[in-house]
Amino acid sequence: MSEPVQTPPTFPRRIFSGIQPSGGLTLGNYLGALKRFVEKQDEGIETIYCLVDMHAITVWQDPVKLRQQTREAAAGFIAAGIDPRRSILFNQSQVTAHVELAWIFNCIARMGWMSRMTQFKDKAGKNSENVSLGLFAYPSLMAADIMAYKATDVPVGEDQKQHLELCRDIAIKFNNDYKVDYFPIVEPLIEGVATRVMSLRDGTKKMSKSDPSDQSRINLTDDADMIANKIRKAKTDTDPLPDSVEGLKDRPEARNLVNIYAALADLAPAKVIQDFAGAQFGTFKPALAELAVAKLSPITGEMTRLMKDPAEIDRILGKGADQADAIARPIVDKVYDIVGMIRSRQV
Ligand code: TYM
């Protein structure tokens, strides 16, 4: 008799993603991640969203500010449409399975893989001897975040692609080393027109919460005047908008503003170009500012309201952590078993 054909297990679809509470949320976080987290929640697949405070401390964080920023980010998620009754929302440090699995993944990942991470190289710069060991191991903790839930789909912006490829490599090596089909091979969901929102001051640089210039980004806490002002002052060239998307090719700042408009309005960039073909920035920028204020102000207002009750935010995060723990605990316990640890405590 021939050997039965082994089919790899299929994993139920489960979505996981995270955001660092290492500063305020930006328009990049909103369009590249948060807005899409809400869309995924509304597709009815199980969604787990995490404020990755353990990742945040890979660079120095003031403890008082970290707590404040974590609550503010949670308020941002809820204000943007994450419903804690339909998605699990929690902060990473409350679920210890993440760091436990991260250690095991530190023993799976290879130094060479980690050394190739461009985000580490960018963040460490010329100072790589002096950055934390945590910053180097960062992508291994990220893989653990995802695999602690056997998540299959991870919505992220473009800058996280390499980290997700590493997550796949770690899962494959774990499965091979221990001859199991235990971890799924994750699918990065990098979709839409805003997978890389650029700085308002330099169309070749990513919009980032760590950019020293506040003018370079729109924060979810900015009021209407600040948003309008930042868009008015955004760097552009002097030409009018072209009549086709191809005309944006060598115009990074113009392309960025068109993409932001398209993402906020849920339109294709081609439609935005069709509507504004030949327009000067003197016309386009006020239209963009009006749209941005209309879309973001309700979120900012709701965030401010939620922040008045920090105990309620903490309660939501605690409840989310209980739900997350109930999923992650047995998955990580089984990993201990697979790698050969004795687990004999009576609890
Ligand atoms: P973080 O906190 O830097 O960013 C959170 C999410 O926002 C996206 N993003 C952007 N998207 C478009 N344009 C931009 N300018 C922009 N800036 C940020 C990011 O791609 C990301 O999706 N390592 C992650 C956090 C993390 C994580 C995870 C993500 C930890 N564990 C597990 C997914 C799964 C990070 O630093 O994201």
Boltz pocket constraint, residues with backbone or C-beta under 6 A from the ligand:
constraints:
  - pocket:
      binder: B
      contacts: [[A, 16], [A, 17], [A, 18], [A, 19], [A, 20], [A, 21], [A, 28], [A, 29], [A, 30], [A, 31], [A, 32], [A, 33], [A, 34], [A, 52], [A, 55], [A, 141], [A, 142], [A, 143], [A, 145], [A, 146], [A, 154], [A, 155], [A, 156], [A, 157], [A, 158], [A, 159], [A, 160], [A, 163], [A, 194], [A, 195], [A, 196], [A, 197], [A, 198], [A, 206], [A, 207], [A, 208]]
      max_distance: 6.0
